[in-house]
Amino acid sequence: MATWPPRLPSAARYRLRRAAVPACLLAAPAKPDAEGLAVVDIDIADGRIAAIGADAGDAPAIDLGGNQLWPCPVDMHTHLDKGHIWPRAENPDGSFDGALTTVAADRAARWNAEDVRRRMEFGLRSAYAHGTAAIRTHLDSIAPQHRITWPVFARLRDEWQGRIALQGVSIQKLDLLQGGFGDELADLIAAHGGVLGGVALPGPELPALIDRLFQLAASRGLDIDLHADESGDPQAQALRLVAEAKLRHRFAGRVVVGHCCSLAVQAEAEIARTLDRVAAAGLCIVSLPMCNLFLQDRGRGRTPRWRGVTLLHEMRARGISVALAGDNCRDPFYGYGDHDMNEVFTQAVRIAHLDRPIGQWPAAVARIPADIIGLPSHGRLATGGAADFVLYNARRFSELLSRPQADRVVLRGGRAIDTTLPSYRELDDLMTAG
């Protein structure tokens, strides 16, 4: 029986034997079992994958005994700047409106550079300890916050280089992109190597606002990443409008749309019409199941009637790129979470029935988001790639998804890192009533 945690050698070259890997995360073809897992041997040399399934010669070997090994995951939709304000800014009723007003008040009163930096770094340390290797975070970019948060983000991106690859996306109402502020913000984002985003809210002016977004992005060579249809209103159809705009503008950049909750409560004909446009436009979708479960269809004294998630199975059946991500963490939009992509995957499987079989769905937290955000070396196991893994004391998916995997082992460059999580007490001085 394999011991846990495995005793990794100090040698620069060694072999991990009998690792169960989701076959969809292997760059080379492999024959999976009925669950989609392939048992392979992996040779590691000088922090990189020297070979998968090749003879390691006399290199030290560690037998994983069929326990699972995943590449480090990618969280392509977070809000690090909002994170960990719940103790001082709780959502009063758990509603979407309650989240909006509470965050706005906290931002106006408390979000100076030091406050934002410390909370963002706390989130990064948590994500790193859980194994995450890349994060795309949305950053509140209304004036004057954009001039505070983006420089903080840029410094953290430099400091965390080599541990977590960081990308930044603006978030603000699309109407704020009208006029001079839109040009100022787009220039700021371009200067920081970021992505142009926003919230596409329903209204008669939405098509024109989406056109303005595409014009700003195209003129500066920026990709787009939007929040859209984050409600249970069947009349909310921003997703289709974004797809049509991408086709109309012949936009060459990548376009990501997050949430898309209202699609699940629309008529079948409308769903088909929208998804056909999404597929034709090549949009990428990111679903945030934990946050959507928390906010959607909430009403005081009543049980929610639907889960809030978008139509993941129907999208994938059309060949649409679909990723899963963590979204908010311990803020008024989601009062829980720990920047843990294993939790995201586990909850998504349960909430959206991503099982029977699980099959290709592990790619939605690793290879697919890595490809969407332009990190093709992340989220997969390939010869020559970095030996960045998460090892789980779990053989089958029923074992992986039944426990929180607190005893996981995270390897970066072939070496185990310290997975001790930061203490919430570190933020106590920021949590006093302001």
N, C-alpha and C positions, 0 to 999 in steps of 0.2 A: 504493500500500500504506500502511495506517495505521501511524504510528510508535508505538513503545511505550517508555516510558510516554507517554500522551497529554499534550500540552502544554496545560494548562488555562489559560484567560485569567484575568486579574485583574478583569475586568468583573463587575459584580453580576448581569448577565443574559447568558446564553450558551446555546448549543444543543449537545447531544450527538446527533450524527447516526449512523444505522445501528447502533443498539444492539440486540443479540440478547437478548431477555428471555424467561425462561420465562413462557408465556402465563398459567399458573395464578397468577402473582404480579402480574398487571395487574388493577387494580380495574375497568377498562373492558374490554368484550369485544374480543378481537383474534383474527385468523385465524392460528393457528399452522401451522408446517410439520410434517412427519412426526415430528420429534423433540419437538414441543411448544414450539418457540421461535418468537417473533414479533419481527420486526425493526421497530423504531420509532425515531422521533426524540423527544427529550425536551428541553423548554425549562426552564431553571432561572433563577429570578429571586429575588434576596435570600435565598438559601439554601433555597428551596422549589421544588417542581415547579409551574411555571406552566402547562404544557400538555404533553400527550403526542400527538405527531403534528400539532400546529398549526404555522402559519407563524411563524417567529421574527423576521420582518422583517430588519432589518440587524444583528441580534445576532451576535457572533462565533460561529462553528461549529467544532466539533471532530469529525472523522470517526473513529468507532470501527471502521469497516471490518467490521462484523458481529461484533465481539468481544462477549462476554457481559457484561451488566450485571444484577446482582441487587440487590434491597433488602438492607440489612444484616440478617443472620440473628438468630434468637432461640434461645438455649440454655436450655430450660426445665427441665433436670434436671442440676445439677452438685453438687459437694461442695467448695466453695472452702475450707472450714475444714480439710479433710483434705489439701488439695493440697500437693504438693512436699515431702513428708516421706520419700519413697523412699530418698534417700541415707542417712538415719539410721535408717530403719525399713523395711527391705526385707522383703517377704513371703518367709518361709523356704522354702516349697514351692510357691507359686503358688496354693494352695487357698483356698476361701472361709473355712474355719476359720482358716487361717493369717493371712488378712487381718483377721479379727475380733480375734484375740488380739494381733496386732502393733499395730493401731490403738489398742486399749484401753490397752496398755502405754504407747505414745507419748503418748496423750492425758493419762493420769494423771501422767506425768513432765514433760511439756513444754508443754502448751497453756495458757500464760498469755496475757494480753490482747495483749502485744506480739508474741509468736510468731504467734498467730492473725492479727493484723492484717497483719503483713508478708507472710505467705504468701498470705492472701486478696488483698491488693493486688497481689502479683506475678501472681496468676492473672487479675485484672481487667485489668492492663496488657497481658498477653499476649492476652486475648480482644479487647480494644479494638483492638490493632494488627492483628489478623486480620479485624476488621470487625464483630464482634458488638455489637449495640445493646441487648440486654436479656438478663438472666440471672435464672433462679430457682435458688437454691442451697439445698440441704438443710444443716441445721446440727445437729451432734450436741448433744442437749438432755437428757442425763442430768445429775443433780445431782452436783457443783456447777457443771458446765461451762455449763449454760444461763445462769447469771448472769454468766459471763465473755463468752461468744461473742455473745449477742444484742445487748448494748450496742456491741460492736465492729462488728457488722453494721450497726447503725443509723447509726453515724458514717460508715462507708464508703458507705452508701446516700446520705447527704446529700452527701458529698464528690464522689461520682460522678454526681450528678444532672446530666442534660443530656448525659452521655457514654454511660453504661450504666444503664438502668433495672433496679434490683435488687429482687428479692423473696426473702423468707426462709421456709423451711419447717422445722419441727422433725422430727428423726428420733431415735427411741428405740424400744425394745420397747413394744408396746401394753400389756403388763401394768403398766408403770410409770405408766400413766394412771389406774390404780385409786387411790382414796383422795384424800388431800389434795394430793399432788404433781400429780395430773392437773389439778386446779382451778388450782393455782399456775401450772403451765406454760401452760395455756390462757389464763389472764389475762395472762401475760407476752407470749404471742404476739399476743393481741388488742391489747395496748398498743403493740406494735411494728408493727402492720398486717401481720402475717404469716399463714401458712397452717399448719393443724394436720396433722401427718403422723405417720409411725411405720412400723414394720416388722411386717407381718402374718405371724407364724410359725405353722406348722401345730400343731394340738393341739386337744383336746376343748373347751378354754376359749375358742377363737378367736371363735365367734359372739358370746359375751357381751362380749368385749373390743372387738369391732367396734361393738357397740351402744353401749358406753361412749364410744367415739371419736365416734360420730355425735351422741350427746347433748351432749358437751362442745362440739362444733363448732356445733351448732344453737343452743345457749344463748348463744353469743357471736357468732353471725353469721360464723363462719369457714368458709372452704373447706377441703377435705381433699385431701391428696396423699400417697399411700402407696407403700411398697415391698411387693411381694407376689410370692410363688411364684418366687423367685430361686433355682431349683434345677432339677435334672432328675428330681425325684420326681413321678411321675404322680399320687400321692395328694394333692399340694399343690393345693388348690382355693380359696385365699383370694379370688381374683378373682371367682368366682361368689358367694361369701358377701358380698363387698362390694357387688356389684350388687343382691343380694337385700335387703341392709340399706338401701341407698339407697331402694329402692322401698317397703320396709316403713315406714321413718321418714318417707317423703314429704319427703325432704331437699331443700331448695330451692337449696343451694349447689352449687358445682362440685366434682366428685370426679374426681381423676386417680389412675391406678394405673400404676406403673412396673414394668418388667421382664417379669413374666408368662411366664417362661421355660418352666415346667413344662407349660403348655398345649400345647406342641409335641410332647410325648411322651405325650399322653393319647389314648384311643380316640376315633374320629371322632364317635361318639354323644355322648360327654362334651364334646367340643369344641363341637359344635353347641348343646348345652344351655347351656353357659357363655356362648358368644357371643350367643345369643339374649337371655339375661338382661342382658348387658353393653349390648347395643343398646337394649333396653327401658328400662334405667335411665339411659341417656345418659352412661355413663362415658366418660372420655377416657383414652387409653392413650399412654404414652411408652415407646419402645423404646430401649435403650442398647446397640447392637450391639457396640461395641468392648470394653466392659467385660465383657459377657456372653460374648463369644468368648474372652476371657482367662481367665475363672474357670470357666465351665461345662464339665462332663465332663472335668475335669482329673484325671489320675492319674499318679503317678510311673512313668516307664518305659513308658507306653502312649500311643497316639495317640488324641485325642478322636474320638468317633464322630458328634457332632452339633455344630451351630454355636452353640447357646445362645440364639438369638433367638426371639422370639415370632411368632405367626402374622399378620404384617402384611398380607399380601394378603387373607386371609380376613376380617380385621377391616374393612379398607377396603371390601370387597365388600358388607358389611352396613351401610355408612354410619357406622361408628364412627370418631370423630376419632382419628387416629394421628399422633403426632409422633416425631421422632428427636432425640436429645440426646447430649451428650458424657459425662456422668456423671463418674467419678473421673479424676484427672489426677496421675500420678507419685506415687501412694500405694499401699499394699499391695493395694488392690482392683483397681488397674490401674496398672502401672508405667510407662506411656508417656503420650502425648498432649500437646497444647499449647494447649488451649482454642480449637481451630480448627474451626469448624463446616463449613468446606469439607472438612476431613479426615473429619469425621463423616459427611457426606453421601456422599463418595467411598467410604468403607469400607462404609457401609450398602448402597449400590448393589451392591457386589461380594458382600458377605456374604449379603444377603437377596434377591438377584436382582431388584432394583428397576429393571429395564431391559427392553428389548424390549416396549413402549417405556418410557422414563423418565416421559414424560407428566406426570402430576400430582404426582409424588413430590417435586419441589423445594419444594412448599408445606409439606412435613413439617418443614422446618428454618426456616421463615419465617412464612407467613401462619397456618398451623394452630396452632403453639405460641403465637403472639401472641394469637390469639383465645382459646385455652384459658386463658391467664393474665391475660386482661383488658386487653390492649394493642392495641385495634383499629386504631390508627394505625401500628403496626409491621408489618414483614414483607410489605409490598406496595407497589406503585407506584400512586399515585393523585394526580390533580390537586389541588393544595393541600397535599399531604403534604410532609414534610421531604425534602430532597435528600440522603438518607443511602443511599449505594450502595457496592457492591463491584464494581470493574471487573476483568475477567479477560482476559488475553491468550490467549483461547481462543474459537473460533467454535462448533464442534460439541461435543456432550457427550464424544465420544471424546478431544478435546483437553483439555477441562476436567478430566476424571477420570484422565488419564494422567500428569499432573505435579502437584507439590505447590502450584503457583501462588504461589510465593514472591515473584513480581514483581507481585502484584495491587496495585491502587490503591484505597484506601479514601477515599470522600468523606463528610464529615459537614457538613451545611449547605452542600453544594455545593463545599466546599473540601477539597483533599487533605490528609490528616493524615500525621504521621510514623508509619510502620509498622515502625520499628525495635523489635525484641523485647527485653525485658529480659534481662540476662545472668544465667545461673544462679549466677555468682560472687557476686551480690548476697546470696544466701542462705547462703553458705558458713559464716558464723559460727553459723547455726542448725543446721547439720548435724553438729556434733561429737557424739560418743557421749554420751548423757545418762544 
